[in-house]
Amino acid sequence: MLTAILVICALTGGLTILLLIAESVFANYGEVNIDVNKGEKTFKTRGGSSLLRTLSSQKLFLPSGCGGRGSCGTCKCKVLEGGGPLLPTETPYLNDEERKTGIRLSCQLKVKNDIKIEVPEELLSIKEFETVIEKITDYTHDIKGLRFKLAEGETIKFRAGQFANLFSKPYDDVKEETSRAYSISSAPSDNRAIELVVRYVPNGMVTTYVFKHLHEGDRVKLIGPFGDFFLRDTDREIVCIAGGSGLAPIRSIILDMIDRGITNRKATFFFGAVSTRDLYYVEEFKAIEKQHPWFKFIPALSRDDSGHPYARGLITNVVADNYNDMKNIEAYLCGSPGMIDACEKMLTGKGMPKTQIFYDKFS
């Protein structure tokens, strides 16, 4: 039985390799026409690449948190004509309504013929930036802060809470540039530079580049801004919850509130960490707390029982202990999928409608 299984696996693997080789050698899709937003932008290109890569070659950038690996589900666009059947690799990231209306995952859809698509208007203004690393800061044992200086005379316009794609260069066994999404931690008013917070992921292609190969003075490519995580224009009280590098967009939002003189909305930032070595920006947020009565900063440690002055326990429990009824409060969450899901469950349990919960869920 085991021998039969091994033979079948070998045959299947061999057939897959042969099909891939055959497609790369014999598939010739020729020149295709791409129509974006009903003629607003049109171009001709050679078929065969993914829609995401094809659009990028024309400086039209869709959000892609995973760099086109098909694991984040953010590079969606509406395909009006020419997309072909929905692929199994797309379906986990699309809901029923999206499937019915032609939403596709652009990193998985290969351009084989003329195609017509629709993308949000704001994506047409996303830019590619050639920057210089002005400063690298070690915030914790596994988190770095990066400040990128834009080219002379260039500025970036973004909403606090959005992200940018950072591109690594070839290094070691990595033979081509790769990108990943990182939240912007600086204020929109600081438009001559971009600051990102990067947390090390073991064997991560871009984080390995950042932690082991990137130096101050290096030239780096960024594309952005992307994302719909930003402060809504209401008068509700705000609760921000983040962990790890999820602090970045929350910092941008708080700094933007200060710059814009938003003093009528109480805002509390709960930052969850494992131990004191995982905390950063504490002094800055404590200084903001002293200067602005509407803001409060509450760090919480889940496993450190030493004599620290911070709250103890899981961040969801710490937030829950501070509120009874939360139906008139807005929440802004940033972190891992598990943290986001746990926070959403806690917040709705306290009466907060889902329509008042906004989040940036890291892939």
N, C-alpha and C positions, 0 to 999 in steps of 0.2 A: 504493500500500500504506500509506504513512504517513498519507495523508488518511483512509483507511478506519479505521485504528487510532484516529486522533483523534476521528472521528465516533462510534465505538463507545464510547470513553472518556467523551465528552461525554454521550451518551445514558445510559450507566450511572450517571454522576454525577448527572445530572438526575433519573433514576428514584429513586435513593437519597434525594435531597433531598425529592422528592414523597412518598415513603413515610414519611419522618420527619415531614413536615408533616401528612400524613394521620393518622398515629398520634397526634400531639400534639393534633390538632383533634377527631378522631372517637372515638379510643379512650377509653372510659369504663368502667373496671373496677369502679366503685362501691365499696361498703364491703366489706372483707375481714376475716377473722378470723385472727389470728396466735397460734399455740400454741407456747410454748417449754418444752422439757423436760417434756412430757406433763402440761401443766396447771399447772406451777409458776408460770408467768407467762403471762397471756393478755390480749390487747387487740384492739380493732377499729381499723381505720385505712382511709384511702382508698387503693385500689390504684393502681399505675402507677410507683412509685419502685423503686429497687433494694432488695433485702433489706437490704443494709448501711445504706443511708440510712434505711429504714423502722425498723430496730431502733434506730438512733442517735436518732431522733426520740422514742423511748420511754426514752432514757437507758440503753439496753442496747448496750454497745460491743464490737464485735469488733475484733481487731487489724487494722491496715491500714497497712503501711509506706509505701504509695504514695498514700494518700489517696483510694483508690477508683478509680484509673485502670486497674486490671486488669493491673499490671505486676510485682507483688511476690508474689502468690499466698498471702498470709498470712490473708486474711479468710475462712477455710474454716469451714463448719459442716455438720452432717448434716441433710439434708432427708428427713423421714419420709413426708410427703404434700404434694402440691400444687406441686412444683417444676417440673414439665414436663420436656421433653427436655434433655439436656446440651448446652450451647452450645459452638461451636468456640473461643470466646474463653476457655473454662474448661479445655479438655482439656490444654493444655501444662503446667498447674500441678497436675494430678491424676495419681497413679499408678493402676495397674490395680486395686489393692485399694480405693482411695478411690472410684473410679468404681463399683465393684460395691456398695459399702456406702452410697451416697447422699451422699457428700461433695460439696459444691458451693462455688463461689466466690461469696460473697454480694454482691460489688460488681457482678457481671455478671448475676445472676439477678433478673429483674424480678418484683415481686409483682403477679400478675394475678388471683389467686383465693385462697380459704382455704389456709393453709399450716401445716404442723406441722414444727418443727425441734428439734434437740438441740444444745446448746452445752456446753462444759466448765463445771462448776459455778462455778469461780473467776471466770469472766467476768461472772457476775451481780453481783459485788461491785466491778467496775471503776467508777471515779467520774470525774466531770467536775470540774475544779478551776479556779476563777477566781483567778488569781495576779497578783502585781505583780513586775515585773523589779527585783530588788534590786541586781544587779551584772552588768555585762558586761565580760568580760576578753578582750583580744586575746592569744591564746596564740602564734599564728604569723601569717604573712602571709595565710593563708586558713582559719584555725580560731579560733573564738570560744568562750568558756565563758560560759554563762548560768546565773544563779542566780535561781530563782523563789520568792518568799515566798508561802506559803499564807495564806488568809484566817484571821483571828483565831479560835483554838480548833479549827482544822482540822489534821489530820495525814494522812500517807500511809503505807501499809504496803506494802512491796514486797520482793522478793528481789533481792539484789545480782546484776546482770547483765541485769535487765529493762529495758524501754524505755517511753516515753510518746509520745503524739502531740501535737505542737505545732501550734497553729492560727495562721495569719497572718490579718490583717485586709485588707480591700480597699485597694489602693494602685495608683497609676498606671493601667495598662490592666487590672489584675486587679480584677474587679467583685464577687467573692464570696470568703468565707473559704476557705482551703485548708489541709490538714494533711499533715504528714509525720512519720515515726517517728524518734526520736533516743534513743540509749541514755542511761540515767541514770548519771551519773558519781559521784554522792555516795553516802555510806554509808546503809544503811537506818536506822541509829540517828539520823541527821539528818532526822527525820520531819516537821519543820515547814517544810521547804523541799525543792525539787528542783533538782538541777544537771544540765545537759545540755551536751554538746559538739557544736557544729555546724560542719561544714566547708562552705565556699562551693562551690556548684555553679553554673557560669555559666548564666544564664537560669533557674535553679531558682526556682520561685515562692515557696517558703517561705524558702530561704536568701537570696534577694534581699531579702525582707522583713526578715530578721534583720540582714543586713549593712548595709542602706541606710535602713531605716525604723524599726527598733526602738531604743528608748532606755530608759535606767534610769528607773524610775517608771511605765512604761507597764503597762497591764493586759493580761494575756494568758491565753488559755484553753488548758488542758492536759487530756488524757484518758489515764488509765492506772491501774495499770501493766499491761503486756502482756509476753508472751514466756515461753519455757521454757528460756532460756539462763541457767543459774545453777550454782553450785558443788554438785556431788554429794557426798553424805554418805558418803565412804569414807576410807580411810587412805593412799591412793596419793599418790605424789609428783605434783606439778602442773607442767605446762609451759603458759604463756600466750603466745600469739603474736598481735600486732596491728599495724596500720598506720594512720596518719592518725587520724581520729576514732574508730577502733576501740579506742583506748586507754580510752575512757569506761567501758564495762562491766567491763573488767579492773581499772581503778582501784577501782570500787565493790566488786568481789569481794575485792581485797586489803585494803581498808579494813575490810570486814566481817569478814574473817579475824582482823584485829587486835582489833576490838571483841569478837569472840566467843572470843578467847583460843585460837585454833587454832594451836598451836605444834608439833604432831607431824607436819605435812605440809610437806616442802620444796617451795617454789614459786619458779620462775624465770620472769621476764617478759622475753620478747624483743620489742623494739619496732622495727619496720622503718620507715625513712624514706629520702628521697632525699639530703638534705643537712642540714647543721646548722640551717638556717633552718626545717626541718620538725619539729624536736624541741621538746617542751614537757613540763612536769611532771618534768623530769630531776632537779632538785634535791630535789623531794619524794620521788621513788622512791629516790634515793641516800640520803636521810635515813632512810627506812624500812629500807633495806638495812643501815645502820649499827646501827639500834636492834633489829632482829629478825634473828637469825642464820639463820632458816629461809628468808629471802627474798633473792633475787638479781635485779638489774635489768641487762639487757644491751641497750643501744640498738645498732642496726646501720645504717650508711649505705651505700646502693647505688651512688652516683655521686660522692660527695664525697671526693676524694683529698687534701684539705688536712691540715694537722697536727692533726687531732682525736684524742681519746683513745678513740674508740669502735671497735667491730668494723666491718669492711669487707665489703661484698658483699650479695647478696640474702639476705633474712631466712631463707629455707628452707635455704640453704647454711650460714649461721651456726649455726642450730639443729642441723643434721645434724653439724657439726663438733664439737659439744659432747656428743654421745651415741653410744653403740654400740647397745646393746639397750634398746628402749623399751617392751617388752611389759607392764611393770608400772607404767607412767606414764599419767596422764590428761592430755589436752590441751584447752585452752579457746582458741578462735580467734575473732577478730573483725576483719572487714575486707571487702574487695571479693570478689566471687565467684572471680575469678582467683587471688587470694592464698589463699583458703580451699582451693580445689581443689589448688593446688600444695603447700600445707602437708599436706593429707590424704594426698596421694601420697607425700610424703617420710616422714611419720610411719608409715604402714602399711608402707613399705619398711624401716623400722627395727624392725618387729615389733609396733607398737601396733595392737591390735584396733580396728576401726571403732566398736565399742560404747563405747570409751573416749575418743572424739573428740567434743567438743561445740562447736558454733559458732553465731555470729550472722552470717549472710551478708547484707551490705547489698545492697538492690535498686537 
